């Protein structure tokens, strides 16, 4: 065997076999908690490479615009052994191709499952040849200033780069530009570089405490991560069985995240829902679904991803200190057609001043009804031709066929014929996704919702729609999609 190959084999043996190789054994002093944590987490972290096309301006008066391909990079965290991976939304935004590489060098094409632009998180999925390793999720509730942490990521394309540092600060609010800001971030001096986005910030137990998202331009060793407790709540929404498969369970839970004690508590149960029918009650602690451990809402939703109305799943709960098992059968979400709704508010309203607040609407109002009564817009699904004419970055949307005179939408500049492609950072593809965004529980603390529309087939407009109050000043701006 050539000397070079022998050296490579030797190095591989040291890295993979660990400290029990006899004469090659590393001393206990060298094998620090950081070394052990890095070794344990690598297989659950993936590198992401993306590609998209961009059109540049013409070089001369008589020359056409030129198209070029642009590559990007990022990092992902495996959150489900079936190939579900979380990363930042900005890593996969508007790209045409996503390639994922694991720590063994295996590459897979990936698809976007869902994304939340407001919180800058996205779920992508690959089809692995074997179950993937899931990274251990910690809690950000007990992060300590000065605590040693480390980041693993695709820094400048150098895959699985490890950098270490400490927690420099917590609860940082960071504004990137007029359309993107972050709240409650963890600041670290572990080096975060381009390509680290979407990767984990971990503690010395090898647990994820944050998702790396931003750096301070021009500074040295000032990076930021989304606290994992905040990220997991968004992940739960993105992996919701209602959004993914149109099935409902009727349970609303609350995450409990304390050191050494992470669990999901049932907060409420919707009447006549599958959760109510199987006997779940407020205060129950969800422990397992079909033997799969559940520690928070994200675990609960991903455990039901493949559930159907034909087969019940086994749900193990803890009630008053004792464990018991119930059989839950999810059911399809029922969406009523738009029109007059039960209750005080009807489609005969004609002014924004008389429009109800979110809490005033009947709880069973559809998404279409809520859009009409809150904002004054009637929406309809796109035809196949209309969908095909959308810019490539959009998966679909809903067409505004009528804007109520004097309504909040009218005052914010929305017009008949506009295509609503996003609301509150979520895609608005159909009645089901609209109902999710405008669900009363999501609107309790919101005063306005961001929106994104496509006008005249190519111009993307962004702004905010008020939910309360009388301020109707427009805060959005226009951006061309390059066509």
Order of alpha helices (4+ residues) and beta strands (2+ residues): alpha-alpha-beta-beta-beta-alpha-beta-beta-beta-beta-beta-beta-beta-beta-beta-beta-alpha-alpha-beta-beta-beta-alpha-beta-beta-alpha-beta-beta-beta-alpha-beta-alpha-beta-alpha-beta-beta-alpha-beta-beta-beta
